[in-house]
Each structure stands twice: as structure tokens, then as C-alpha cells.
């Protein structure tokens, strides 16, 4: 996907919003996708509570299921993970907390996972990049923010970071599920040139129409 085609995709998104494709409809599509793929047990905007901050134990389920959905290679990543605060997790999510650490997605620090705390925007971007890159990227000590190199890589993968630039702000459930939906759809890194050319032509048709 070249820069012109990516610009066309962003412009197309803007046009679709202007012409009546609402954020609510996009969110509902993402929630339905997540429900169908086993990321969540909620399938409506009301029950999913998209405006709530996403807890780290909840994020562990989203991310483990997402990693397995997109075929993350975890063969060389499995390790022993245990946390002193795992009891703060919801009982049905304790297994996901351990697995997300074993997969090198969410690792915690100093033996703690902080399962009942909110995931930040930087942490979700980092986790998704780790999944798409099979855990191959690490934080750098010389950067302004610990997640800066993950953000650079996310841009290289054409991930839409519009709602995630405030790195230390808690991530909402709705924003995260739309982020995962977009990444899983393939538009982030694997859309073909033909598909992008078709989108560009649709944009031209709308503008000229």
C-alpha cells in the first residue's frame, strides 16, 4: 500500500462519515465481529459499554483471542508467568492474564500485572504491534516515551492511531475493539494495491458525483 493509496483510504473514511456512515455503525460492526470471534460475550453497544475504560484483565482476553485469530506465532515465546496480584482479576480472566504474559503481549512488571487497572493507549498500541510482529520489537531507553518505537512501527503497519496519540490516557473499550477490528480486517498491512485502487476510484466517483 503506497502513501497515495493510504491517503485515499483515510479520505474515503472521512467522506463516508460525511455521507452518513456513523461512528455508531462502525462500532456496532466491530462489536459484532468481536462477539463472533470470541473476544467478548457482549454483542450490543449497550451491553459492551464502549465508553468504559478497558481493564488490563479484560484486555488480556481481547488480545489473546486476537493473537490466535491473526495467527501469531507463539512457539518460542511461552514462558513461566505468575503474578502476586492475579487475585484482583475477574475469575474467568485469570487464565488470559497468564497467557497474555506467556505470549509476550502484556507482561506486567516486578511480579505484578495490575489486572484491575485501566490499560493505556500506549499499552494497547504496543500490544497490537507485538502481536502483528510476533513479539519482535522492544522498548528503547533513549526515546522520549517508552512506547515511541512501537508507535513508529504502528505507523509503518498503517494502523490508525487517531484515537491513541495521548499515550498515557486510559483506552476505552470501544476504541480498542475498533482498533483490533481494523487490524484484523487486513486494511492495516495487507490490503492489495487493486483493493486500494478500487477505494480511490470510489472516492473519485463520490467527489465527481
N, C-alpha and C positions, 0 to 999 in steps of 0.2 A: 504494500500500500504506500503510494508516494504522498508527498505533502499536499499536492493539489487535490488528490482524491480524499485525503483525510479532512481537508478544509471543506470540501464539498459535503462530506458526511456531517460535519458539525453544522454547516449552513442548512442542510436538509433537516436536521433536528430542529433548528430554530424555526424554519418555515412550517414544519408540521405542528409545532406548538402554536404558532400564529394562526394556522388554518384550522385549529380545533382539536388536535390530538393532545389531550390534557395530561398533566403530570399524574393525576389520579389514575388515569387509564394505564399509563406506563407502570405505575406502582402496582396496580392490580395484576397486570401481566407477570410482573416479577414475583409477586406473592404466589400466584397460581403455579408458576414454574417451580418455585422453591417447595411448595407443598407436594407437587407431583414427583419431585426428585428426592423427597425425604429430608430436606433441610429443616423443615418446620412442620408442626402439626396444625398450624392455623392457615386457613385459606381465604380469609376475607380481610379487608382493610381494618375493620373494627376489631376483630379478634387478634390480628397480628400486632396491633399497637405500634405503627411505624414511627411515630414521633417520640417514643420512649428511647432513652439511651440503651445501647446494647451492652449487657453484662459480658464479662470475659468468659464465664462458663457457657453462656448462650452462644457466644461467638465460636467457642471450640466446636460445638456441633455443626454450626453453619460451615465452618472451614474444613473440618474433617470430611464431611459429606461432599463438599465442593471439590476437595482434593481428589477424592476417589472418583467423583464424576468425571473430572477432566483428565484422569489417568496419571496423576502424579506418581513418579517412581520413588517408592519409599524403601526399597530393598536395602540400601546402605545407610538408612537414617535411623532405623529402630534402635532405641537405647532405653536404659532404665530411667524412668522419671517418677519421682514421688515428691509430694508437696505437704508441708506441715499444715497448710490451711485448706486442704481439699474438702474438709467437712463443711466449709462455707458454701460449697457448690450445691446446686439442686441435686437430689439423689439420682435422678435419671440422667444427669450430665457428667457425673464423676468419671465415667469411662472415657467420654470425649475429651475431658481435660487432660487425662493421661496420654491419650492417643495424639492429641494436637502437639504435645511436647515431644512424643516419640517421633512424630513426623517432621520435627523441627519447624513447626508453623508458629505456635505460641509457646514460649519456653519458660516464662516466669523468670525469677531471679532469687538467688540466695535461698533456695528451697521453698519459695512462696510463689503462688500463682495469682493471688488476688481475684478469686473467681466471682466475688460479689461486687467488684468494682467495674466501672464503665470502661469499655475499650475506647481508645482514642483513634482519631482519624489516621495518625501516623502508624499506629499498630495494625489497623486493617489494611492499609496500603502495603505495609511491609509483609504481612501475612500472605496477601494475594500474590505479590511478586515472588515470595519464597515458593509458593505452590507452582506458579507458572514456570519458574526457573529451576524446579526440583531442588530447592534449598541451597542453590549455588552462590547466593550473594550474602555478604556480611556487612555489618555496620562499620563505618570508618571513624576513627577517633579525631581526625583533623577537620571534619565538616562542622558547619555551624549548628546543625541539628543532627542528632544521631541517625535520623531516617532519611537524610538528604540523598544519599546514593540510591536508596530504594525508590524515591520519587523520580530521580533521573531515569532509573530503569523502567519505572511505570510509564513514563512518557515515551520511552523507546518502544514499549509494547502497545502504545496508543490507548492506554487506559484513560478514561475520562476522570480527571481529578478535580473537576469543577467544585464539588462539594467537600473536598478533603484538604484544601490548602491550609486551613487553620489546624496545624499538625497536632497540637495538644488538646484540642477540643474533643469532648466525647462524641463518638459516632452514634448516629441514630439507627434504629433497626431498619427503617425504610431506606435510608441512604445506602446502608450496607447491602441489603438484599438486591437493590437495583444495581449496585456496583458488581456484585457476583453474577447477576443475571447477564449483564453486559459482557463481562469477561468470559463467561461460559458460552455465550452465543457465537463467539469467534470473531466478532467485529473488532476486538481489541488487537488481535495479532495475525489472524489467518484468513481474513476476507480476501477473495481473489480480486485481481485487477478488473476482471469482467464485471464482478458484482459492484465494485466501486464506480466503474464507468456507467453502469446502469443507474446507480443512485444519482450520479452527476447529471445524467440525461433527464431523470425525473425532476431534479431541481430546475434545470433549464426549462422544462415544459411548464412547471408551475409558474416560474417568473414570466415567461412569454405568454402564458395563458391569461 
